[in-house]
Amino acid sequence: MPEIHAARRRRAQQLVRESEADAALITARPNVRYLTGLASSNAALLLTAEGAGVLATDSRYALAAQRDCPDLELLTERFIEPRLATEMASRGLGTVAFEAHEMTVERHADLVARAGGVKVIPFGRKIEELRAVKDPSEIELLGTACRISCQAIADVFPLIRPGMTERGLAAALDARMVGLGAERPAFDTIVASGPNGAIPHHAPTDRPLRRGDLITMDFGALYGGYHADMTRTVALGEPAGWQREIYELVAAAQRSGLDAARPGADVGDVDAAARDLIRDAGHGDHFQHGLGHGVGLEVHEAPTIGYGRTGKLASRVPVTVEPGVYLPGRGGVRIEDILVVGADGTGLLTTTTRELLVL
């Protein structure tokens, strides 16, 4: 899809010009992939304000770069940033913007030293801001990742039984996602059962599942470079009254958050739409993380939906909405879905039931 990446680079070049720079040095891997199509562990793009950019990668990825990025000048070099620094100087660039949030102090010092008299200035998170609004091809890839995730959890539900361990359940989910076509899990799968459900990012253990447990599963498939992210909480055996109570509260909070996530909505207001319900029910101290985040080439990307955050949602921005209630020593509930904001009928990409399943 060279034409898609060329169009993205043209939008990025406008940002370079607005920064009053002659070029931008793009070093964050997801941003390089977004602008070039190349998936590489060692690549950087020198994006000039006009004309074609210069892509540097090493010999392991040279053939892939020639295939995927035919309209870019290619430099094959093991040490890509030093090489691009010398290119900045030799090409007579006066000012180059760089991704300060990604570059270490040590790398920046080396860049300045090798670039001679080139002035380097922070570029900010401008490419991440471009990435927030997805084009149709991205939404399709993300949709496939979500369909794989939904089918995987549906296939695994019948396997959940007393005696199965958290780690075993996580492994079953991971294997099913790969079996359905995922490149791999999008992140380390979370399975938190019983009291462990009070830990939002619990790492699965050998704890066996028991009747009376709530079991929270936070997982997602990676497909075409795009990350799904969804969470379901189920009951193993008939749930107690307190378990149903917090489940229904979290489900209501999520519905409120999903309804509020519209184009032009302030991210703080979207968070409040869900958080206020949980707080008013007396569980404000039991929901401390943000309501959601963007997803795409990274599992956590712009925008962030949370208290104290600023910014507004736009159309074609996929975000998670994931309220939770966590009761120390007892357990917890989280429900998470991906919503494409204002997507003219696309809406929710994760469609597995959000009703409390009793297994």
MONORPE-V524457 format. One record per helix or strand of 2 or more residues. SS is the DSSP state (H for helix, E for strand). FROM is the first residue (numbers start at 1). LEN is the number of residues. If there is no record, write none. Layout:
BEGIN
ss	from	len
SS	FROM	LEN
SS	FROM	LEN
END
This chain:
BEGIN
ss	from	len
H	2	17
E	23	4
H	29	8
E	43	6
E	54	4
H	62	7
E	73	4
H	80	11
E	95	4
H	105	10
E	119	4
H	126	7
H	136	22
H	166	14
E	184	2
E	190	4
H	194	5
E	214	6
E	221	3
E	226	2
E	230	6
H	241	20
H	267	20
E	292	3
E	301	5
E	317	5
E	324	4
E	331	4
E	336	6
END
